[in-house]
Amino acid sequence: MSEGLGTTGTMKRPWEVAVSHGKRLAVTAEDLLQRALATMGLRQPDSTIAADAQDYWLRPSGSRWAADSHWRDSPAFRDTDLWDRIGADHLALFEDGARLAGFSRAWDRVIEWGCGGGANAVRFAPRAKEFIGVDISRDSLEECDRQIASVCDTAFLPVAIEVTTPESALGDIDGVCDVFLSFYVFELIPSPEYGERLLRIAHDLLAPGGLALIQIKYATGDWRTKPRRRSYRRGLASMTTYPIHGFWELAERCGLTPRAVRLVPRNDLDERYAYFFLSKD
């Protein structure tokens, strides 16, 4: 969106531009403060961050929550095609990566970890016989179900988890999947160490020969891009980052084989994204 323009393309008033700039500066200052404290060793325990994350995501709590959860009727997506483009872009990306990885099997079963309001599901579900959505919020699972039903008749299985026990999904999902997806999730998790648990779950859920596409936010080496490890609600979209080589090696330790990685320095939602294509041999 061009500076000085609203989402409908109309000019913002000078005071609106000033307020917008002021809010961005305040957010940046807060983020730098929290990162500085973490760099000095003043980190919050993972258990505290996990509890804050569970409390935030569990149920709808306003327009920011709806935007963070990618609900179609969020004010953040009104008067724009961004919600539709999220899923369309990810589907195109997956198809490109699948060709690179030599993945040509049918998508009988697709799992999306962190399905939110269904922005990706509406694109991937029509290609599958069964779509499984995993999320903390039962409200988001219901919204995802509604969105899928509006575009296809693919069977939908909702799986609710808690932040502290993501492994519970293994008991709720019978069998394995052909495709495992996770978008805009790993940046939100409590810590990089927590991500290892999710990768091991992905390995267990993925069928031999299956393909996973996992999006992370990458660190550049600058301290300002390291994991935040503090104050979850104020900086959830930058809570966890990984060096690109670090996530590649972590995936290998979890039994997954990296096939390709696509870097997106900036998109319409944020910056520093890496998409990893991971297979299970």
SULWO-V976097 format. One line per field, one symbol per residue. phi: phi as a letter, one per 20 degrees, with the letter a starting at -180 (. if undefined). A space follows every 50 residues. Layout:
phi: ???
This chain:
phi: .ffndefenefefgffffffffffffffffffffffffffneeefgffff fffgffegbgboffffffelefefgfdflbeggffgffffffffffffff emecffefccddenflenfegfeegfedebcdddbfefffffffgfffff cadffddececdgfcfffffeedendcecccbclcffefgafffffffff fgffeefgnfcdccdcdeeeofgfdfgfmblgfebffcfcccfgfffgff gffenddfdacdecgbcfdacmdcddecdde
